Amino acid sequence: MENIKDGRLRKNIQIGAQVEVVQKNHQRSGKLTQGTVKRLLTNSPNHPHGIKVQLESGVVGRVKNVILKSY
């Protein structure tokens, strides 16, 4: 089972977390890209459009969902 946390709060996102982000060029369509957080790029504790991160793949986007795997 998977739980989802809000990507607008920095405290919900850690390096190594599995997340879904929307890239700048996909904002209109809302297409999500899944990956692992490499760096957090937003310094503020929250952001209305999602915390900006860089994924291990190099993709930069705003976090929409943080995926928590429960075992």
Secondary structure as GFF3:
##gff-version 3
##sequence-region A 1 71
A	DSSP	beta_strand	2	6	.	.	.	ID=ss1
A	DSSP	three_ten_helix	10	12	.	.	.	ID=ss2
A	DSSP	beta_strand	18	23	.	.	.	ID=ss3
A	DSSP	three_ten_helix	24	26	.	.	.	ID=ss4
A	DSSP	beta_strand	32	40	.	.	.	ID=ss5
A	DSSP	beta_strand	52	55	.	.	.	ID=ss6
A	DSSP	beta_strand	60	69	.	.	.	ID=ss7
###
